[in-house]
Amino acid sequence: MPPVNVLSKADRVLELLADQGEMPIAGLIEALEEPRTSVYRLLESMQELGWVEPGARRGQYRLGLKVFRLGAAVAQRFDERQAALPVMERLHEQTGETVFLCVRQGLEAVCIERIDGARVQILELRLGGRLPLHVGGAPRVLLAFAGEALWDEYLFRSPLTTYTSKTLNTPELVRQSLAADVNAGIVISDEDVTPGIASIAAPVFNHTGTVCAALSLAGVSPVLLGDNRQRHESMVREAAAEVSRSLGYSS
């Protein structure tokens, strides 16, 4: 493989392992669409560099500790994460639910911090994972509060991937929802990414008044949006506002 192609394939391996956790060599060969010998050489080189390592089962590969170390170093650079982490920990302690912090990268939301809840730990958005901006609480916050220019760009350029029967998958529905989200000042995501799972999300603003992150609380839909819904909404609003103030935002 040419040098640029090798880098592209290595990047693809990292993305696949980040999404899947562990993958067999056969799965990587199929995904990369390269000869078996080429994929073996690539994995050997990546293993020597610490990017990947053998998985728990024979013939499987997973991300290496070097990726974890570099990822942790990148996460520490985010002012939003440093400001939000103690607030997220308190929200987690008060509710027992999963708490997310996401930022926007292009037309996707990236999770830069996650604290797992006691009830639900297997959720779509992993630490470092991505979601499109039209689904989920935090991603929709990042789209809704960024302004209509981004709405137009997103709806023009991005496929509205459907995850469940409740996913908003037409430009008209997404636009209506975004307008309602801005008016409410909060986003409610109910089973539009994962069946049975809901989230409540609010925007985090920086000192310029620009939305820079989204904080969300996620859990089983009947619990999160049941009798304690108003309490949960209030707690998420207050938590996001506290992080915004620590970043210099003044409403």
C-alpha positions in Angstrom: 0.0 0.0 0.0 1.3 3.5 -0.7 2.2 5.6 2.4 -0.9 7.8 2.3 -3.1 4.7 1.7 -1.4 3.0 4.7 -2.3 5.9 6.9 -5.8 5.9 5.7 -6.2 2.2 6.4 -4.6 2.5 9.8 -7.1 5.3 10.6 -9.9 3.0 9.5 -8.7 0.2 11.8 -8.7 2.6 14.7 -12.2 3.8 13.9 -13.5 0.2 13.6 -11.9 -0.9 16.8 -13.2 2.2 18.6 -16.7 1.3 17.4 -16.6 -2.4 17.9 -14.3 -2.9 20.9 -12.7 -6.0 19.5 -12.7 -7.4 16.0 -11.5 -10.6 14.4 -8.9 -10.4 11.7 -11.4 -11.7 9.1 -13.7 -8.8 9.9 -10.9 -6.2 9.5 -9.9 -7.8 6.2 -13.5 -7.5 4.9 -13.9 -3.9 6.1 -10.6 -2.7 4.7 -11.0 -4.6 1.4 -7.3 -5.4 1.3 -5.4 -8.7 0.8 -5.0 -10.7 3.9 -1.2 -10.4 3.9 -1.4 -6.6 3.6 -3.8 -6.4 6.6 -1.5 -8.7 8.7 1.5 -6.4 7.9 -0.5 -3.3 8.8 -1.7 -4.8 12.1 1.9 -6.0 13.0 3.2 -2.5 12.4 0.3 -0.9 14.5 0.9 -3.4 17.3 4.7 -2.6 17.4 3.7 1.1 17.7 1.2 0.3 20.5 -1.9 1.4 18.5 -3.5 -2.1 18.7 -3.0 -5.2 20.7 -4.4 -8.8 20.7 -7.9 -9.0 22.1 -9.1 -11.3 24.9 -10.0 -14.0 22.4 -7.6 -15.6 19.9 -7.5 -13.9 16.6 -9.2 -10.7 17.9 -7.7 -7.2 18.0 -8.5 -4.2 20.1 -7.1 -0.7 20.6 -3.8 -0.5 22.4 -3.0 1.5 25.6 -1.2 4.1 23.6 -4.5 5.2 22.1 -6.0 5.5 25.6 -3.0 7.6 26.7 -3.2 9.9 23.8 -7.0 10.1 24.0 -6.7 11.1 27.7 -4.2 13.8 26.8 -6.5 15.2 24.2 -9.4 15.1 26.6 -7.5 17.2 29.1 -7.1 19.9 26.6 -10.8 20.6 26.5 -11.7 23.5 28.8 -15.3 22.4 28.6 -14.4 19.0 30.0 -12.4 20.4 32.9 -15.2 22.8 33.8 -17.9 20.2 33.4 -16.5 17.2 35.1 -17.2 18.1 38.8 -20.7 19.2 37.8 -21.3 16.0 35.9 -20.1 13.9 38.8 -22.5 15.7 41.1 -25.4 15.2 38.7 -24.5 11.5 38.4 -24.5 11.2 42.2 -27.8 12.9 42.5 -29.6 10.9 39.9 -27.8 7.6 39.4 -28.1 8.1 35.6 -25.6 8.3 32.8 -24.2 11.8 32.1 -22.6 12.9 28.8 -20.6 15.9 27.6 -20.4 16.4 23.9 -18.8 18.9 21.5 -19.4 19.5 17.9 -16.8 18.5 15.3 -18.0 19.4 11.8 -21.4 17.9 11.3 -21.1 15.3 14.1 -21.3 15.3 17.9 -18.3 13.8 19.8 -18.5 12.5 23.3 -15.6 13.9 25.3 -16.8 12.7 28.8 -19.2 10.1 30.0 -20.1 8.9 33.5 -22.0 5.6 33.5 -25.2 5.3 35.4 -26.2 2.4 37.7 -29.2 1.3 35.6 -28.0 1.6 32.0 -24.4 1.3 30.9 -24.6 0.1 27.3 -25.6 3.1 25.3 -24.9 4.1 21.7 -22.5 7.0 22.4 -19.2 5.8 23.8 -16.5 8.0 25.1 -14.8 9.4 22.0 -17.8 8.1 19.9 -19.8 10.2 17.4 -23.4 10.7 16.5 -25.0 12.8 13.8 -26.5 16.0 14.9 -30.2 15.2 14.3 -30.4 12.4 16.9 -30.0 12.2 20.6 -30.2 14.9 23.2 -26.7 16.3 23.2 -26.2 16.2 19.4 -29.5 18.0 18.8 -28.5 20.7 21.3 -25.3 21.3 19.4 -27.3 21.7 16.2 -30.3 23.6 17.6 -28.3 26.3 19.5 -25.7 26.8 16.8 -28.1 28.8 14.6 -30.1 28.4 11.4 -27.1 28.7 9.1 -25.8 25.4 10.5 -29.3 23.9 10.3 -29.4 24.7 6.6 -25.9 23.3 6.0 -26.6 20.1 8.0 -30.0 19.4 6.4 -28.4 20.0 2.9 -25.3 18.0 3.4 -26.0 15.2 5.9 -28.1 12.0 5.4 -30.8 11.8 8.1 -29.9 8.3 9.3 -32.8 6.5 10.9 -31.9 4.6 14.1 -35.4 3.8 15.4 -39.0 4.4 14.5 -38.9 7.6 16.5 -35.9 9.1 14.7 -36.7 12.4 13.0 -35.7 11.6 9.4 -37.1 14.4 7.2 -35.7 18.0 6.9 -39.2 19.3 7.8 -39.4 17.3 11.0 -35.9 18.1 12.1 -36.3 21.8 11.5 -39.6 21.9 13.4 -37.9 20.1 16.3 -34.9 22.4 16.3 -37.1 25.5 16.5 -39.1 23.9 19.4 -35.8 23.0 21.2 -34.5 26.5 21.0 -37.8 27.9 22.3 -37.8 25.4 25.2 -34.1 25.9 26.0 -33.7 22.2 26.4 -33.8 19.0 24.3 -35.7 15.9 25.1 -34.7 12.8 23.2 -37.0 9.9 23.7 -36.0 6.6 22.0 -34.8 8.2 18.8 -31.3 6.6 19.1 -31.9 3.5 21.2 -35.2 1.8 22.0 -36.2 2.3 25.6 -33.6 5.0 26.2 -34.2 8.7 26.7 -32.0 11.7 27.4 -32.4 15.3 28.5 -29.8 17.8 27.3 -29.0 21.5 27.7 -26.5 23.8 26.0 -23.2 25.0 27.5 -22.1 28.4 26.3 -18.7 30.0 26.4 -17.7 33.6 27.2 -18.7 34.8 23.7 -22.2 33.3 24.1 -21.5 30.6 21.6 -22.7 27.1 22.3 -19.5 25.1 22.9 -20.8 21.9 24.4 -23.9 19.9 25.4 -24.5 18.3 28.7 -27.0 15.4 28.9 -28.6 13.0 31.3 -29.6 9.6 29.9 -31.4 6.6 31.2 -34.4 4.3 30.8 -37.2 6.3 29.3 -40.0 5.6 31.9 -37.6 6.5 34.7 -36.0 9.6 33.2 -39.2 11.0 31.7 -41.6 9.7 34.3 -42.7 11.2 37.6 -39.3 12.9 38.1 -39.2 14.4 34.6 -39.5 18.1 35.8 -36.8 17.5 38.5 -34.5 15.9 35.9 -35.0 18.8 33.5 -34.3 21.4 36.1 -31.2 19.6 37.3 -29.8 19.4 33.7 -30.6 23.1 33.1 -28.9 24.1 36.3 -25.9 21.9 35.6 -25.4 23.3 32.1 -25.8 26.8 33.3 -23.2 26.2 36.0 -20.7 25.0 33.5 -21.4 28.0 31.2 -20.8 30.4 34.1 -17.5 28.7 34.8 -16.5 29.3 31.2 -17.2 33.0 31.5 -20.8 33.1 30.1 -23.1 35.7 31.4 -26.8 35.6 30.3 
